[in-house]
Amino acid sequence: MIPAEFDYHAPGSLDEALALLNQHGDGAKLLAGGHSLLPALKLRLSSVGHLIDLGRLNELSYIKEDQGNLCIGARTTHYEVESSALLQQKCQLLAECASHIGDVQVRNRGTIGGSLVHADPAADYPAAIVALEAEIQTVSASGKRSIKAEDFFIDMLTTALEPSEILTEVRVPSFAANTGSAYLKVPQPASGFAVVGVAAIVVLDTKGQCTKVRVGITGAASKAYRAYDTEARLTGKRPDETVLSQAAVQATNGIETSGDIFASAEYRAHLVQVYTKRALMKAAERAKGRA
Ligand SMILES: Cc1cc2nc3c(=O)[nH]c(=O)nc-3n(C[C@H](O)[C@H](O)[C@H](O)COP(=O)(O)OP(=O)(O)OC[C@H]3O[C@@H](n4cnc5c(N)ncnc54)[C@H](O)[C@@H]3O)c2cc1C
């Protein structure tokens, strides 16, 4: 299908993009990789008066280290995240998560900023972003803002971003030596999106006990969430098979899992528990390798 008519703008700088967003208000939308927005426009699920293309804003395309944090510009593609030597070395979780997104065409065009703002409940990044306790940086005409990952995702396709704001950067912590992580996913066979995706981080002390555990889950509910009960159950314990099994069954506590034609709510809950255990096991193994 052909989208409804709109005016197209291609600003050459962030300041210019902000001025256009300010000028056109609610009638404007930002375009990044276009892999979520363009299908929505073509199917007329969405319409826009002014499309502001971020494609020329190279200033939003980078991966760099700053004071113990890794900073990823909003226009960085999934492929750039997946293949970044810096991330593979210092935040393997994010690189591994990106490698699970769609296919090579999607990873070459889609951006981390676009994916987070779109907030598809079955998208991969949100699991890693909440597990990593990332900070989302934004800018608008009235200034800059930093939003904690967990406060960023409000509901299905809904985030804390204001229409006047541009997501500029994602900040994640650099891993300590004794940290292991893993992202595991059950892909929907037709779309590739996550039926369930689990991001796990395990930090071990010298005795092999967990000093910190983080688990982020996507695909299972209307937005990505942290499995706090699982994390608490493991902290201070040695991550053996029994302990991991007991912790993993807590991963759906308080969560209303979603059901659809492909996977019922009960099946999704089961997948969450099984994949939480597997992801934690893999993360713990990797942590031992990095101790
Ligand atoms: C065939 C196919 C398979 C896919 N499979 C997967 C998958 O397995 N896992 C997965 O996670 N995703 C998958 N995706 C989605 C893909 O990851 C998209 O790239 C992503 O959802 C959107 O990123 P984008 O850069 O294309 O954003 P766009 O489509 O350009 O924009 C998406 C939304 O974000 C807004 N936006 C974009 N950038 C900014 C910014 N900097 N600041 C503020 N707002 C902004 C736009 O206005 C729009 O509302 C798939 C997509 C396709 C087409």
The ligand as a Gaussian input file, in Angstrom:
#p B3LYP/6-31G(d) Opt

LIG

0 1
 C       11.087000      -8.320000       8.775000
 C       11.411000      -7.696000      10.105000
 C       11.845000      -8.508000      11.129000
 C       12.158000      -7.947000      12.386000
 N       12.592000      -8.780000      13.372000
 C       12.885000      -8.239000      14.584000
 C       13.356000      -9.072000      15.653000
 O       13.531000     -10.301000      15.525000
 N       13.637000      -8.473000      16.848000
 C       13.487000      -7.115000      17.042000
 O       13.756000      -6.635000      18.142000
 N       13.068000      -6.315000      16.046000
 C       12.770000      -6.837000      14.833000
 N       12.348000      -6.002000      13.820000
 C       12.193000      -4.543000      14.081000
 C       13.506000      -3.829000      13.811000
 O       14.390000      -4.108000      14.878000
 C       13.357000      -2.309000      13.677000
 O       14.583000      -1.886000      13.215000
 C       13.060000      -1.506000      14.914000
 O       11.892000      -1.928000      15.559000
 C       12.806000      -0.043000      14.590000
 O       14.006000       0.619000      14.346000
 P       14.154000       1.607000      13.123000
 O       15.478000       2.232000      13.257000
 O       13.840000       0.888000      11.873000
 O       13.037000       2.726000      13.494000
 P       11.897000       3.401000      12.627000
 O       10.996000       2.373000      12.036000
 O       12.457000       4.417000      11.715000
 O       11.136000       4.172000      13.815000
 C       10.428000       3.466000      14.817000
 C        9.797000       4.472000      15.786000
 O       10.802000       5.118000      16.550000
 C       10.755000       6.547000      16.361000
 N       12.162000       6.975000      16.402000
 C       13.189000       6.450000      15.665000
 N       14.359000       6.988000      16.062000
 C       14.069000       7.868000      17.063000
 C       14.853000       8.715000      17.893000
 N       16.207000       8.762000      17.791000
 N       14.231000       9.470000      18.804000
 C       12.873000       9.430000      18.945000
 N       12.067000       8.645000      18.198000
 C       12.663000       7.859000      17.269000
 C       10.045000       6.755000      15.058000
 O        9.385000       8.012000      15.006000
 C        9.029000       5.604000      15.096000
 O        7.928000       5.939000      15.901000
 C       12.020000      -6.536000      12.575000
 C       11.584000      -5.719000      11.522000
 C       11.287000      -6.274000      10.301000
 C       10.839000      -5.376000       9.196000

